[in-house]
């Protein structure tokens, strides 16, 4: 059965470049797609939690994805025909987009035209069904479509609403994660002093917003479970706020010292200790070496054969950081990567080669921890992706499907979960509402 195949998760291979020969394409058929729509026995900490997301692209859907990985039933609502714009994002293989296979995993996809009054009525039924509602639409659109806080709370007084926006729930301007990164202060801190500010190489602001959104949802659900007077909750999360919160020291430093922290390359504007940078080995590999304590810096000093008495205090170490950096750079450059890493390990110096994706899939630590799993996909066959993280030992989450086809779960959600009559479903489908 396709369901069994989709549910089979195998630990990641420790060797990169695994052959893709023999991958089946049988699942491309419509029948193969439909077979994944049946009910699945969910596993994980959030089994039984019902989530509906009127949210597209990254931030809101990632919050839902993290909940889905831990067993929540997550319904991803998409417009008929076009679907979520995320379906077309990123690289493709044989014409099949890859990113959504991960971004949409473990979710149910339904199609619904929210421009149509009957579509909005069905959306209200989804809100009434759900424990958690996730929205990323503009404030004016949410009000017009009855998905704002007042409407959601009226329909389902116990629901938790996560509203992700560019600048706050009352602001109607559009927002994207990169703008959130820029506003947070993170981009100003990233890069080298003589160069431009640099964004990280992935959807950093969106991703961290999704993570904080999932955390906020669980905080609200904890109160719902323990407060008899719980009257719903509205989580108002702007895209710049999560990263802003995580750079803990920037505001108090500016407030108390009048300093604007700036770019410091691979070192930090507010470093925990004197050694932190990347160094190029004789094999042309980059190695990160870092310290966070007085003792960890002394380990580097001893390894380099420098006089310990000159680095005995934190003040001495910070004063001598440029010499330490130069000495360590020359030391690493004169040795192979493996020689460096062996010496670092023996001296208890914390270091790592800077990993690429190829390094990650070949790494024995990732494999030992089961951080990469293989999931059967109807279009691509076996595909590897991140496991459900973090690891729970008693009731772990799992990945039971890749991102579903557009509207793949219409029958399950609308007929079985919401109880819509067959004639109503047929009429909605005939009119293109679903």
C-alpha positions as semicolon CSV with decimal commas, in nm:
position;residue;x (nm);y (nm);z (nm)
1;X;0,000;0,000;0,000
2;X;0,115;0,353;-0,078
3;X;0,027;0,461;0,276
4;X;0,270;0,208;0,420
5;X;0,539;0,321;0,182
6;X;0,479;0,686;0,268
7;X;0,496;0,606;0,636
8;X;0,820;0,410;0,619
9;X;1,103;0,621;0,754
10;X;1,459;0,501;0,728
11;X;1,762;0,640;0,906
12;X;1,988;0,852;0,686
13;X;2,278;0,687;0,514
14;X;2,618;0,797;0,637
15;X;2,766;0,805;0,288
16;X;2,692;1,096;0,053
17;X;2,612;1,051;-0,312
18;X;2,382;0,751;-0,270
19;X;2,263;0,615;-0,603
20;X;1,916;0,718;-0,706
21;X;1,876;0,428;-0,948
22;X;1,555;0,236;-0,935
23;X;1,335;0,512;-0,795
24;X;0,972;0,441;-0,869
25;X;0,748;0,691;-1,047
26;X;0,433;0,485;-0,999
27;X;0,299;0,735;-0,745
28;X;0,257;1,001;-1,010
29;X;-0,085;0,868;-1,097
30;X;-0,396;1,032;-0,960
31;X;-0,489;0,708;-0,788
32;X;-0,153;0,702;-0,613
33;X;-0,212;1,055;-0,492
34;X;-0,557;0,975;-0,362
35;X;-0,427;0,681;-0,161
36;X;-0,240;0,920;0,068
37;X;-0,562;1,097;0,172
38;X;-0,682;0,832;0,414
39;X;-0,659;0,888;0,788
40;X;-0,313;0,840;0,940
41;X;-0,239;0,736;1,296
42;X;-0,051;1,042;1,415
43;X;0,241;1,013;1,655
44;X;0,412;1,267;1,874
45;X;0,357;1,514;2,154
46;X;0,075;1,704;1,978
47;X;-0,144;1,416;1,869
48;X;-0,507;1,532;1,864
49;X;-0,426;1,901;1,815
50;X;-0,625;2,051;1,524
51;X;-0,469;2,335;1,325
52;X;-0,589;2,525;1,020
53;X;-0,358;2,765;0,839
54;X;-0,463;3,039;0,602
55;X;-0,097;3,111;0,551
56;X;0,139;3,087;0,257
57;X;0,512;3,087;0,175
58;X;0,737;3,044;0,483
59;X;0,674;3,200;0,825
60;X;0,318;3,091;0,907
61;X;0,344;2,755;0,732
62;X;0,669;2,675;0,912
63;X;0,494;2,728;1,246
64;X;0,230;2,480;1,129
65;X;0,498;2,242;0,998
66;X;0,669;2,227;1,337
67;X;0,335;2,141;1,498
68;X;0,263;1,882;1,228
69;X;0,599;1,714;1,281
70;X;0,494;1,646;1,639
71;X;0,159;1,490;1,549
72;X;-0,085;1,778;1,506
73;X;-0,347;1,753;1,230
74;X;-0,264;2,058;1,018
75;X;-0,492;2,167;0,732
76;X;-0,317;2,393;0,480
77;X;-0,575;2,602;0,292
78;X;-0,480;2,704;-0,063
79;X;-0,658;2,878;-0,353
80;X;-0,787;2,641;-0,624
81;X;-0,574;2,621;-0,934
82;X;-0,266;2,815;-0,823
83;X;-0,215;2,695;-0,467
84;X;0,045;2,829;-0,227
85;X;0,318;3,029;-0,402
86;X;0,568;2,815;-0,208
87;X;0,483;2,523;-0,436
88;X;0,686;2,685;-0,715
89;X;0,975;2,814;-0,505
90;X;1,331;2,686;-0,523
91;X;1,504;2,424;-0,739
92;X;1,328;2,148;-0,928
93;X;1,411;1,792;-1,031
94;X;1,254;1,662;-1,351
95;X;1,018;1,958;-1,330
96;X;0,911;1,877;-0,974
97;X;0,974;2,159;-0,720
98;X;1,169;2,029;-0,420
99;X;1,122;2,288;-0,144
100;X;0,750;2,229;-0,089
101;X;0,813;1,856;-0,043
102;X;0,964;1,957;0,291
103;X;0,766;2,275;0,363
104;X;0,431;2,102;0,316
105;X;0,517;1,770;0,477
106;X;0,283;1,606;0,728
107;X;0,001;1,846;0,634
108;X;-0,336;1,812;0,469
109;X;-0,390;2,028;0,160
110;X;-0,738;2,158;0,081
111;X;-0,840;2,406;-0,184
112;X;-1,079;2,689;-0,103
113;X;-1,167;3,012;-0,282
114;X;-1,193;3,274;-0,008
115;X;-1,310;3,535;-0,261
116;X;-1,638;3,344;-0,280
117;X;-1,894;3,390;0,004
118;X;-1,954;3,015;0,016
119;X;-1,579;2,960;0,041
120;X;-1,565;3,198;0,337
121;X;-1,851;3,006;0,499
122;X;-1,650;2,685;0,469
123;X;-1,351;2,871;0,616
124;X;-1,563;2,953;0,919
125;X;-1,639;2,583;0,962
126;X;-1,266;2,513;0,957
127;X;-1,214;2,781;1,223
128;X;-1,488;2,623;1,435
129;X;-1,319;2,281;1,397
130;X;-0,968;2,396;1,486
131;X;-0,783;2,448;1,812
132;X;-0,530;2,676;1,640
133;X;-0,574;2,915;1,347
134;X;-0,266;3,051;1,166
135;X;-0,303;3,352;0,933
136;X;-0,058;3,562;0,732
137;X;-0,296;3,770;0,519
138;X;-0,308;4,149;0,541
139;X;-0,521;4,292;0,821
140;X;-0,779;4,441;0,583
141;X;-0,817;4,111;0,399
142;X;-0,857;3,920;0,724
143;X;-1,138;4,154;0,830
144;X;-1,308;4,130;0,492
145;X;-1,291;3,750;0,494
146;X;-1,385;3,700;0,860
147;X;-1,048;3,567;0,967
148;X;-0,946;3,851;1,198
149;X;-0,932;3,811;1,575
150;X;-1,286;3,936;1,642
151;X;-1,434;3,697;1,386
152;X;-1,226;3,395;1,489
153;X;-1,302;3,456;1,857
154;X;-1,674;3,486;1,787
155;X;-1,679;3,161;1,586
156;X;-1,455;2,966;1,824
157;X;-1,403;3,132;2,165
158;X;-1,141;2,876;2,270
159;X;-0,928;2,905;1,957
160;X;-0,569;3,029;1,955
161;X;-0,504;3,268;1,665
162;X;-0,146;3,315;1,543
163;X;-0,131;3,622;1,320
164;X;0,200;3,682;1,143
165;X;0,249;4,015;0,968
166;X;0,524;4,245;0,849
167;X;0,477;4,522;1,102
168;X;0,204;4,413;1,345
169;X;-0,159;4,310;1,328
170;X;-0,294;4,664;1,293
171;X;-0,064;4,754;1,001
172;X;-0,188;4,675;0,654
173;X;0,147;4,703;0,472
174;X;0,288;4,387;0,311
175;X;0,599;4,237;0,466
176;X;0,862;3,977;0,383
177;X;1,122;3,802;0,596
178;X;1,421;3,990;0,456
179;X;1,264;4,321;0,562
180;X;1,210;4,171;0,905
181;X;1,577;4,071;0,918
182;X;1,683;4,423;0,822
183;X;1,461;4,583;1,087
184;X;1,571;4,342;1,360
185;X;1,932;4,464;1,373
186;X;2,071;4,126;1,267
187;X;2,170;4,229;0,915
188;X;2,355;4,536;1,043
189;X;2,565;4,301;1,257
190;X;2,637;4,049;0,980
191;X;2,936;4,085;0,748
192;X;3,284;4,236;0,771
193;X;3,357;4,591;0,895
194;X;3,471;4,712;0,552
195;X;3,185;4,547;0,362
196;X;2,809;4,580;0,324
197;X;2,556;4,431;0,565
198;X;2,477;4,071;0,470
199;X;2,161;3,862;0,487
200;X;2,206;3,496;0,577
201;X;2,172;3,242;0,296
202;X;1,820;3,121;0,377
203;X;1,483;3,264;0,485
204;X;1,622;3,354;0,826
205;X;1,358;3,603;0,938
206;X;1,067;3,390;0,818
207;X;1,210;3,072;0,968
208;X;1,275;3,219;1,312
209;X;0,929;3,376;1,307
210;X;0,781;3,034;1,236
211;X;0,977;2,887;1,525
212;X;0,869;3,159;1,769
213;X;0,513;3,132;1,639
214;X;0,503;2,761;1,722
215;X;0,647;2,835;2,067
216;X;0,381;3,102;2,125
217;X;0,102;2,868;2,019
218;X;0,218;2,605;2,267
219;X;0,241;2,865;2,544
220;X;-0,121;2,964;2,479
221;X;-0,233;2,601;2,465
222;X;-0,070;2,538;2,802
223;X;-0,280;2,817;2,951
224;X;-0,592;2,684;2,780
225;X;-0,529;2,346;2,940
226;X;-0,481;2,490;3,288
227;X;-0,700;2,800;3,309
228;X;-1,076;2,732;3,334
229;X;-1,138;3,095;3,241
230;X;-0,942;3,072;2,916
231;X;-1,112;3,288;2,655
232;X;-0,904;3,227;2,348
233;X;-0,574;3,397;2,262
234;X;-0,454;3,629;1,989
235;X;-0,082;3,605;1,913
236;X;0,030;3,916;1,723
237;X;0,376;3,848;1,579
238;X;0,563;4,083;1,344
239;X;0,838;3,945;1,122
240;X;1,114;4,159;1,276
241;X;1,037;4,073;1,639
242;X;1,176;3,718;1,680
243;X;1,529;3,804;1,559
244;X;1,512;4,133;1,748
245;X;1,442;3,935;2,066
246;X;1,723;3,687;2,005
247;X;1,999;3,951;1,980
248;X;1,973;3,997;2,353
249;X;2,251;4,248;2,410
250;X;2,204;4,508;2,136
251;X;1,944;4,731;2,308
252;X;2,091;4,729;2,657
253;X;2,438;4,797;2,512
254;X;2,310;5,097;2,321
255;X;2,101;5,214;2,617
256;X;2,374;5,195;2,877
257;X;2,689;5,263;2,674
258;X;2,560;5,472;2,384
259;X;2,726;5,224;2,148
260;X;2,587;5,096;1,818
261;X;2,734;4,744;1,774
262;X;2,862;4,687;1,423
263;X;2,991;4,420;1,190
264;X;3,285;4,211;1,306
265;X;3,314;3,944;1,039
266;X;3,321;3,595;1,186
267;X;3,404;3,738;1,523
268;X;3,122;3,887;1,729
269;X;3,047;4,246;1,818
270;X;2,990;4,121;2,173
271;X;3,208;3,810;2,193
272;X;3,187;3,572;2,490
273;X;3,565;3,522;2,485
274;X;3,878;3,611;2,290
275;X;3,886;3,337;2,024
276;X;3,616;3,308;1,760
277;X;3,678;3,304;1,387
278;X;3,709;3,084;1,080
279;X;4,050;2,967;0,956
280;X;4,162;2,815;0,626
281;X;4,352;2,487;0,647
282;X;4,626;2,364;0,414
283;X;4,353;2,152;0,247
284;X;4,153;2,468;0,170
285;X;3,883;2,375;0,422
286;X;3,738;2,639;0,651
287;X;3,745;2,554;1,021
288;X;3,555;2,741;1,291
289;X;3,733;2,772;1,625
290;X;3,544;2,922;1,915
291;X;3,573;2,991;2,287
292;X;3,333;3,109;2,553
293;X;3,530;3,085;2,878
294;X;3,866;3,177;3,025
295;X;3,967;2,811;3,027
296;X;3,872;2,751;2,663
297;X;4,096;3,038;2,552
298;X;4,382;2,899;2,760
299;X;4,342;2,569;2,575
300;X;4,414;2,756;2,252
301;X;4,709;2,937;2,412
302;X;4,864;2,608;2,520
303;X;4,807;2,451;2,180
304;X;4,990;2,741;2,012
305;X;5,274;2,729;2,264
306;X;5,222;3,089;2,378
307;X;5,312;3,200;2,734
308;X;5,011;3,125;2,956
309;X;5,093;3,402;3,204
310;X;5,022;3,659;2,933
311;X;4,666;3,528;2,897
312;X;4,583;3,444;3,258
313;X;4,287;3,684;3,294
314;X;3,992;3,776;3,077
315;X;4,128;4,128;3,037
316;X;4,464;3,993;2,916
317;X;4,294;3,756;2,674
318;X;4,079;4,029;2,521
319;X;4,378;4,260;2,493
320;X;4,572;3,988;2,313
321;X;4,294;3,866;2,085
322;X;4,451;4,000;1,764
323;X;4,775;3,813;1,832
324;X;4,581;3,497;1,917
325;X;4,385;3,526;1,596
326;X;4,695;3,576;1,382
327;X;4,886;3,291;1,549
328;X;4,592;3,054;1,515
329;X;4,540;3,148;1,150
330;X;4,905;3,067;1,070
331;X;4,891;2,743;1,273
332;X;4,582;2,615;1,089
333;X;4,716;2,722;0,747
334;X;5,026;2,508;0,795
335;X;4,833;2,186;0,865
336;X;4,583;1,955;0,702
337;X;4,221;1,965;0,810
338;X;4,236;1,627;0,982
339;X;4,558;1,715;1,162
340;X;4,400;2,036;1,291
341;X;4,082;1,866;1,408
342;X;4,273;1,587;1,585
343;X;4,492;1,841;1,764
344;X;4,193;2,054;1,859
345;X;4,013;1,753;2,003
346;X;4,318;1,645;2,203
347;X;4,362;1,998;2,343
348;X;3,987;2,034;2,414
349;X;3,961;2,327;2,175
350;X;3,608;2,351;2,036
351;X;3,625;2,348;1,656
352;X;3,454;2,216;1,347
353;X;3,498;2,213;0,976
354;X;3,239;2,440;0,814
355;X;2,987;2,194;0,674
356;X;2,826;2,192;0,332
357;X;2,507;1,999;0,255
358;X;2,726;1,717;0,121
359;X;2,918;1,710;0,449
360;X;2,595;1,695;0,647
361;X;2,454;1,391;0,467
362;X;2,788;1,209;0,503
363;X;2,843;1,298;0,869
364;X;2,830;1,009;1,118
365;X;2,695;1,228;1,400
366;X;2,392;1,331;1,194
367;X;2,342;0,966;1,101
368;X;2,381;0,839;1,457
369;X;2,123;1,088;1,583
370;X;1,879;1,010;1,303
371;X;1,861;1,375;1,202
372;X;1,810;1,290;0,835
373;X;1,529;1,057;0,730
374;X;1,415;0,910;0,400
375;X;1,050;0,945;0,300
376;X;0,878;0,800;-0,006
377;X;0,738;1,067;-0,236
378;X;0,484;0,992;-0,514
379;X;0,671;1,210;-0,765
380;X;1,036;1,161;-0,676
381;X;1,055;0,827;-0,501
382;X;1,270;0,816;-0,183
383;X;1,380;1,163;-0,073
384;X;1,593;1,267;0,222
385;X;1,511;1,557;0,450
386;X;1,542;1,673;0,810
387;X;1,384;1,452;1,075
388;X;1,116;1,573;1,316
389;X;1,323;1,781;1,557
390;X;1,384;1,808;1,845
391;X;1,399;1,441;1,942
392;X;1,148;1,321;2,198
393;X;1,241;0,982;2,338
394;X;0,903;0,879;2,483
395;X;0,665;1,001;2,210
396;X;0,869;1,118;1,912
397;X;0,726;1,295;1,612
398;X;0,773;1,146;1,267
399;X;0,753;1,231;0,898
400;X;0,476;1,032;0,735
401;X;0,437;1,221;0,407
402;X;0,606;1,478;0,188
403;X;0,423;1,792;0,081
404;X;0,082;1,687;-0,056
405;X;-0,059;1,759;-0,398
406;X;-0,283;2,064;-0,422
407;X;-0,624;1,976;-0,277
408;X;-0,520;1,618;-0,211
409;X;-0,714;1,607;0,115
410;X;-1,036;1,785;0,016
411;X;-1,248;1,473;0,062
412;X;-1,096;1,375;0,395
413;X;-1,116;1,721;0,551
414;X;-1,443;1,848;0,409
415;X;-1,642;1,524;0,409
416;X;-1,498;1,324;0,698
417;X;-1,372;1,590;0,936
418;X;-1,620;1,875;0,877
419;X;-1,912;1,656;0,777
420;X;-2,014;1,851;0,466
421;X;-2,288;1,667;0,272
422;X;-2,192;1,508;-0,059
423;X;-2,428;1,728;-0,263
424;X;-2,285;2,045;-0,108
425;X;-1,930;1,929;-0,179
426;X;-2,021;1,844;-0,537
427;X;-2,175;2,188;-0,591
428;X;-1,875;2,368;-0,438
429;X;-1,643;2,166;-0,660
430;X;-1,857;2,234;-0,969
431;X;-1,839;2,609;-0,905
432;X;-1,463;2,601;-0,840
433;X;-1,498;2,709;-0,477
434;X;-1,295;2,403;-0,373
